[in-house]
Amino acid sequence: MIVVTGATGNVGAHVVKELAAAGAEVRALTRDPEAARFPDGVQAARTDDLPLEGATGLFLHAAVTWQAGAEKLLERAKEAGVRRIVMLSSSSVLENNDPQTNPIGVMHRELETQVERTGLEWTHVRPGAFAVNALQWADQIKAGDVVYGAHARAHMAPIHEADMGAVAARAFLSDDLVGQAPELTGPESLTFADQVRVIGEVIGRPLRYEEIPAEVAREKMVGGFVTPEIADSLLRVFGALVDRPQTISPEVERITGRPPRTFADWAAENAPAFR
């Protein structure tokens, strides 16, 4: 039995789908099991109950883990007999700053360390920019042909959430990734301006990204999960990536046996969100 936290989230839903397709026994944790829709044979359970009985594997979504309490969750996992933990981490843990100044990297690395200290088998899946982050522009695109934001020429290699799910599932289905922390990217380095252009091509409208001062962008970013500290950190990262194409990781293809999906693929699948 593999328990998947964040099972209706952008990545968790794909982990569930991949595992179910492979014939694995899956228990999917969600806040509202009655409303969730999972593949046939998947057990739906409430996240707050943390039902780990009978589990041999646990997929950890960091945000869910922080909410539940990492120490409590990991201790319960050991008591339940879990043997392997696959964690959705972040490539931000790889930043070379000493000390680390990116709060996202700090939080993920702390959780990675806690997982490693359990003595259980582990894999840390470390994606970079999520393609799904482009949904932050949906309202602007629906309202007009211009997206306003900071650092138009900042490069990312956005990765499709389905590729993250496929890699995480592989970490359960074989022993190949035990003790590894693959860094994942999409197949191409794109600026923010490039991403907006691609979305426009997919939905059949010319779109452009218009750069605004970072301090103005910061005001629009803060809210919900994005604290002022995280907004400042993200803007520093974006600024450092201006005119710096990103190195493309081979890990998705190495692990899954196929090339990663493109940003255009992602945009086509999510085109209704921008219309």
Backbone hydrogen bonds, N-H to C=O, Kabsch-Sander energy under -0.5 kcal/mol:
donor,donor_aa,acceptor,acceptor_aa,energy
2,I,25,E,-2.6
3,V,1,M,-0.5
3,V,57,G,-2.7
4,V,27,R,-2.6
5,T,3,V,-0.6
5,T,59,F,-2.1
7,A,4,V,-0.5
7,A,29,L,-2.0
9,G,6,G,-1.9
13,A,9,G,-1.8
14,H,11,V,-0.9
15,V,11,V,-1.9
16,V,12,G,-2.5
17,K,13,A,-2.0
18,E,14,H,-2.6
19,L,15,V,-2.5
20,A,16,V,-2.8
21,A,17,K,-2.2
22,A,18,E,-1.3
23,G,20,A,-1.5
24,A,19,L,-2.4
26,V,24,A,-0.5
27,R,2,I,-2.5
28,A,26,V,-0.5
28,A,43,Q,-3.7
29,L,4,V,-2.8
29,L,27,R,-0.6
30,T,45,A,-2.4
35,A,32,D,-0.9
36,A,32,D,-1.2
42,V,39,P,-1.9
43,Q,26,V,-2.6
45,A,28,A,-2.5
47,T,30,T,-1.8
49,D,46,R,-1.0
50,L,46,R,-0.7
50,L,47,T,-1.4
52,L,50,L,-1.2
54,G,80,A,-0.6
55,A,52,L,-2.2
56,T,1,M,-3.0
57,G,1,M,-1.8
58,L,84,R,-2.1
59,F,3,V,-3.1
60,L,58,L,-0.6
60,L,86,V,-2.9
61,H,59,F,-0.6
62,A,60,L,-0.6
62,A,88,L,-0.8
65,T,61,H,-2.4
66,W,62,A,-2.6
67,Q,63,A,-1.8
68,A,64,V,-2.3
69,G,65,T,-1.9
73,L,69,G,-2.6
74,L,70,A,-2.8
75,E,71,E,-2.0
76,R,72,K,-2.2
77,A,73,L,-2.1
78,K,74,L,-2.0
79,E,75,E,-2.2
80,A,76,R,-2.0
81,G,77,A,-0.7
81,G,78,K,-1.0
82,V,77,A,-2.4
83,R,56,T,-2.6
84,R,56,T,-1.8
85,I,121,E,-2.7
86,V,58,L,-2.4
87,M,85,I,-0.5
87,M,123,T,-2.8
88,L,60,L,-2.9
89,S,87,M,-1.0
89,S,125,V,-2.9
91,S,127,P,-2.7
93,V,90,S,-1.6
94,L,91,S,-1.9
95,E,92,S,-1.3
106,V,102,N,-2.6
107,M,103,P,-2.4
108,H,104,I,-2.1
109,R,105,G,-2.5
110,E,106,V,-2.2
111,L,107,M,-1.8
112,E,108,H,-2.7
113,T,109,R,-2.4
114,Q,110,E,-1.9
115,V,111,L,-2.4
116,E,112,E,-2.5
117,R,113,T,-2.0
118,T,114,Q,-0.6
118,T,115,V,-1.2
119,G,116,E,-1.3
120,L,115,V,-0.5
121,E,83,R,-2.3
123,T,85,I,-1.8
124,H,180,Q,-2.0
125,V,87,M,-3.1
125,V,123,T,-0.6
126,R,124,H,-0.7
126,R,182,P,-2.6
128,G,184,L,-1.7
131,A,159,I,-2.6
133,N,130,F,-1.3
134,A,131,A,-2.1
135,L,132,V,-2.0
136,Q,133,N,-2.0
137,W,134,A,-2.1
138,A,135,L,-1.7
141,I,137,W,-2.4
142,K,138,A,-2.5
143,A,139,D,-1.6
144,G,140,Q,-1.2
147,V,208,R,-2.6
149,G,210,E,-1.8
154,A,151,H,-1.9
155,H,241,L,-2.0
156,M,190,L,-2.5
159,I,129,A,-2.6
163,D,160,H,-0.9
164,M,160,H,-1.3
165,G,161,E,-2.2
166,A,162,A,-2.1
167,V,163,D,-2.0
168,A,164,M,-2.5
169,A,165,G,-2.4
170,R,166,A,-2.0
171,A,167,V,-1.6
172,F,168,A,-0.7
172,F,169,A,-1.3
173,L,169,A,-2.1
174,S,170,R,-1.4
178,V,175,D,-1.2
179,G,122,W,-3.7
180,Q,177,L,-2.2
184,L,126,R,-2.2
186,G,157,A,-2.6
190,L,156,M,-3.6
190,L,188,E,-0.6
192,F,154,A,-1.0
193,A,152,A,-2.1
195,Q,191,T,-2.4
196,V,192,F,-2.2
197,R,193,A,-2.1
198,V,194,D,-2.6
199,I,195,Q,-2.3
200,G,196,V,-2.2
201,E,197,R,-2.3
202,V,198,V,-2.2
203,I,199,I,-2.3
204,G,200,G,-1.0
205,R,200,G,-2.4
207,L,205,R,-0.5
208,R,145,D,-1.9
210,E,147,V,-3.3
210,E,208,R,-0.6
211,E,209,Y,-0.6
212,I,149,G,-2.1
216,V,213,P,-0.6
217,A,213,P,-2.2
218,R,214,A,-2.4
219,E,215,E,-1.2
220,K,216,V,-1.1
221,M,217,A,-1.5
222,V,218,R,-1.8
223,G,226,V,-2.7
226,V,223,G,-1.7
227,T,225,F,-1.1
231,A,227,T,-2.8
232,D,228,P,-2.4
233,S,229,E,-2.2
234,L,230,I,-3.0
235,L,231,A,-2.4
236,R,232,D,-2.0
237,V,233,S,-2.4
238,F,234,L,-3.0
239,G,235,L,-2.4
240,A,236,R,-2.0
241,L,237,V,-0.9
241,L,238,F,-0.8
242,V,239,G,-1.0
243,D,153,R,-2.3
244,R,241,L,-1.8
249,S,247,T,-0.5
254,R,250,P,-2.3
255,I,251,E,-2.7
256,T,252,V,-2.8
257,G,253,E,-2.0
266,W,262,T,-2.0
267,A,263,F,-2.9
268,A,264,A,-2.4
269,E,265,D,-2.0
270,N,266,W,-1.6
271,A,268,A,-0.9
273,A,270,N,-1.6
274,F,271,A,-2.0
275,R,271,A,-0.6
275,R,272,P,-0.9
